[in-house]
Amino acid sequence: MHPVLPLFHCPLNRRMPRALRLFSLIALGGLISACATTPVNQQVAVESRTINARQDASTADPRSNDESTPLQDRDLNVQQAEFYAEAADDYEVFNNYESQAQRVLAILNSAEHYIQAGDYLQAERSLLLLADAQLDAVSSARYDVVAAYIEYSRGLFRESLRRLDRILAAPVTVAETSPQLVDALLLASFNHQALQDHAAALDVLITREQLLEGNARAETSRYIWQLIAALDEAQKQFIVSSSDSVAVINRIEQSRLGEVSSMATAPAQFDQWRQDPAESRAVAELPTWNSASARNVAILLPISSRYGKAAQALLDGIEYQHSLNQSLWRPAVRVYDIGDNPFQINQHYLRAIEDGADFIIGPLGKEQANELTSMARAASVPTLMLGGDLPLAGDALRLTMSPEWDGTTVAERAELEGFVTAAVLMPDNAKGMRTAAAFNRRWLARGGRISGVVSYSPDQFDHSTELTQLFAIQESETRFKKLQETLGVQPKFSAYRRADIDFIFMIADTETGRILRPQINFFSKSSIAVLSPSGVYNGIEDSTRNIDLNNTRFPVMPWMIRSAAVSPYAGQLNMLFAMGADAYKVAGQWRTLRSNPRHSLAGDMGDLWLDTNGEVRYQMQWAEFQDGVAQPLTPLQPLQNEARDALGLRRPQAAEKENLRQGARNYNDDNWDSGESRRKTGS
């Protein structure tokens, strides 16, 4: 048996006297199926596995404790095999169709337990009993898996693979996954390894990984990493240069980047990336339209709904980018107002297709997008949804601004900074919890530590209680009081904060950050780095008020900084404007993005790329507040004159800039009137 093959746990039946067992088989045919062991008329699992019964493999992290399934004791499997062999003998007494069918299943169970015990000779002897038996499709597949294991044990690797091809030849889908298929994929990987075809071994294991969930998927992820870790650099380079499997190449590239620490302690880390491309993508290219680009783009947005303000900002971004497109392949753009009812989205979608759309952008929002997902997955028209969280398939794509992406981005930056221990300060709301959860997953998976997580209310001003808890200052004060009671005098005392915190992840928007940051400075004596998600910067140039955020680092869409003085929007609406512009860019380049996961576009949200799950990802720039001004850590190109013209703006003079700055102090997204073309100058 392969040394890393995790086996299936199955409690042992007590062996019964032959007469009692025979009576049980006759009078109580359901007895065996009611006991704790695997029934005679069911398959014994060759390996622990939980088959993913969903239509599409989830992009979420595996819900698994990542504990290996313990190996079974050899004697236990031998006794199980003998039990089923004796049961097969008992069924042979009866000469009827039902008993013979039960005999076949019992023999297969016996053979599979012998395989688990590593007794291939006895397994082969069991199969010989089926030489003249009529096997149905499932039993035939079980027979082939056992026979293939026997061939593998004898070094007949190619013969074993040819036998497994009978099972693997059919298209692999999650909906039609069978235990025989996942067993065959694992054994195929063993054979490919024996033949030194490491790329093929990884390919079938990645396929297998997608068909499982829970512990079984974590075990497969762990095994994939074992194989990659055993390869030398020359073997990795050969796979990258010769393999036609994007999934395999991406796993190899991830290992080269050192993004996996310990296979034994964090197997879910590899599973989290699944088929996402490595970070070493080619330099982002400027988006261009060509003969392969969409010619008729449909826009589905809830303009007349309660989300109309957001929809209008996004549509303005699309129209802005469309006005910059002066190529020969400039598409026709048609806008559909889908209103407020999510249950009508499918009707609007079908109408857009009937009108000749060959690329569809929208809808906006989780509810509308999830309602459309099933139809978009099956449609022949590529669709870029701007929300939702259901699994994607086919030509269904998705571009979102999620709190999870913010949290993940901060974790990756903290690692680049060389930090080890984080303290998390999060608001007690859903968005804050989602951001913190994503950060925690990514940070811990990369080997980081978290000293504490403290929540706060954004509605309060004084956060000394929360910060005292975060810095463990109360423990210092408690020790001082105990010392004072013991000595009977009052010694000199200065409370100290914990010294094991490398940085604070301050999850806050602009207003809350202005309150929190000075208090963090007070408690930490301004000596601890502070990172925040993108929401800490609202895109408004207000150095007087933002000076309280000095030295705070945060990810930011390039557009937010480049357009701060001239954009008709601010805050989240300006992010939606950039999102609309980039959705238009994806429409022009989606075929290239789909065919090459390493290809990226220079977008207004950041560098854009498409992962193999259909998610459009974006890499934001990093900035830091200096003297109240958001300064990018790497220089950004200013907006060109044609871009300013497309915005319908002229360069503001100094007095106009001051008016904008003064008026923007109390600006928020709620006082934006989507019917106007400029930002309001006051609230």
MOVENTA-V500832 format. One record per run of one state. SS is the DSSP state (H for helix, E for strand, L for the rest). FROM is the first residue (numbers start at 0). TO is the last residue. Records with the same first field share a line. If there is no record, write none. Layout:
# MOVENTA-V500832
SS: FROM-TO / FROM-TO
This chain:
# MOVENTA-V500832
L: 0-16 / 27-29 / 34-49 / 51-72 / 92-95 / 117-118 / 128-135 / 153-155 / 168-172 / 176-177 / 194-196 / 210-210 / 212-212 / 229-231 / 242-244 / 256-265 / 273-283 / 285-294 / 301-306 / 324-330 / 337-340 / 354-357 / 364-364 / 378-380 / 386-394 / 398-401 / 416-419 / 427-428 / 445-447 / 456-462 / 470-471 / 487-501 / 506-508 / 524-527 / 532-532 / 536-541 / 549-550 / 556-556 / 562-569 / 595-599 / 602-605 / 610-613 / 619-619 / 626-627 / 632-639 / 646-652 / 664-667 / 671-682
H: 17-26 / 30-33 / 73-91 / 96-116 / 119-127 / 136-152 / 156-167 / 173-175 / 178-193 / 197-209 / 213-228 / 232-241 / 245-255 / 266-272 / 307-323 / 341-353 / 365-377 / 402-415 / 429-444 / 463-469 / 472-486 / 509-523 / 533-535 / 542-548 / 557-561 / 570-594 / 640-645 / 653-663 / 668-670
E: 50-50 / 211-211 / 284-284 / 295-300 / 331-336 / 358-363 / 381-385 / 395-397 / 420-426 / 448-455 / 502-505 / 528-531 / 551-555 / 600-601 / 606-609 / 614-618 / 620-625 / 628-631
